[in-house]
Amino acid sequence: MELEFKPDWPDCRRRIDAWWEGELLDRVPIMIQAPLEQDESPTPPGDMEAYWTDPAQVIPREERRLAATYWAGEAAPVMYPISTGLVTIQAAYFGAPVHFLDTRTAWVEPIIEKWEEAPPLEFDPDNAWWRKSVALLRAGAERAPGRYLLGLPDLNGPGEILARLRGTERLGLDVLDNPERIKDAVHKITIAWLRHYEACVGLMHQRIPGSITWMGIWSLTPAVDLQCDFSCMISPEAFDELFLPDIRWQTELVGRTIYHLDGPGAVRHLDSLLALPELTGVQWIPGAGAPPMLEWTDVCRHVLEAGKLLYITCEADEVEPLLRELPHPGLLLETRCAGRPQADRLLDNVARWSG
């Protein structure tokens, strides 16, 4: 499979294929993006919802972004017809009203004030936001073959979706007062999550092979991201009881799974996650305001030594020190550079440092 936006894609794909198997080819795989031109100041949209959901606006805008980016190393030119800024999208599939803050961020209103009045937490093919998603994915899939890859929507984790539907504060109280309600709701959302995931993959696979999530890691076989950022607010015991069982089920439902571990508050749950036999890997993000990636090599090494894959994002000047500190098999890096020359130099250096 060749791509207009990335002529060297076949070689890059081989490194990513090897990474998924825990193997190392000629060098550590690294995804590098760099701008090819200056970003233009966006014109404020007159209709914010159309900006996010009208294929006639979304697809050309995404194609301009792809063309304006240098995709170096294993960085894949991937279009997201359903913006990765719509982390609320699965909550919208359950009926939560969507609000757009700007051209990058959206949020939903909680709708479960009383458990007795909760909406059906199930796949609804007639949901208005699901119909918008289908239209966007079909429009992207029609133009993608031979040019670029197509990304799945960010369906988020069932626990995180429940926090959006219930409200974080109320869900925090439920951990103490209504744990059985949480278990039941999380499991229902997980079932719907699978339906949404499989339907999205089906729409894309009519024209584009493989899977790629908001993390940007391509896989020929089914792959998905997992997460539960709400876990930062609860104890390991509560996480293991209320959320881990369905996370484990997700790892058994989809062949390749990368857990999004976000922030120091999530690290307390790392050993429980690493103990999941079917979990493929971990994406570690220190989080806003935390020390840089070089300060977290103990966490990174712990993931790799547990036999899991590790995907981390770092500054370009951290790449060499990280390659000195960490085992190479199973490691995938991501960074950004100021321009194409810097990206090419970094890629040449990675080849030398990986030797």
Secondary structure by P-SEA (a helix, b strand, c coil): cccccccaaaaaaaaaaaaaacccccccbbbbbbbcccccccccccccccccccccccaaaaaaaaaacccccccccccccccccccaaaaaaaccbbbbcccccccccccccccccccccccccccaaaaaaaaaaaaaaacccccbbbbccccccaaaaaaaaacaaaaaaaacccaaaaaaaaaaaaaaaaaaaaaaaaaaaccccccccccccccccccccccccccccccaaaaacccaaaaaaaaaaccbbbbbccccccccaaaaaaacccccccccccccccccccccaaaaaaaaaacbbbbbbbcccaaaaaaaccccccbbbbbccccaaaaaaaaaaaaaaac
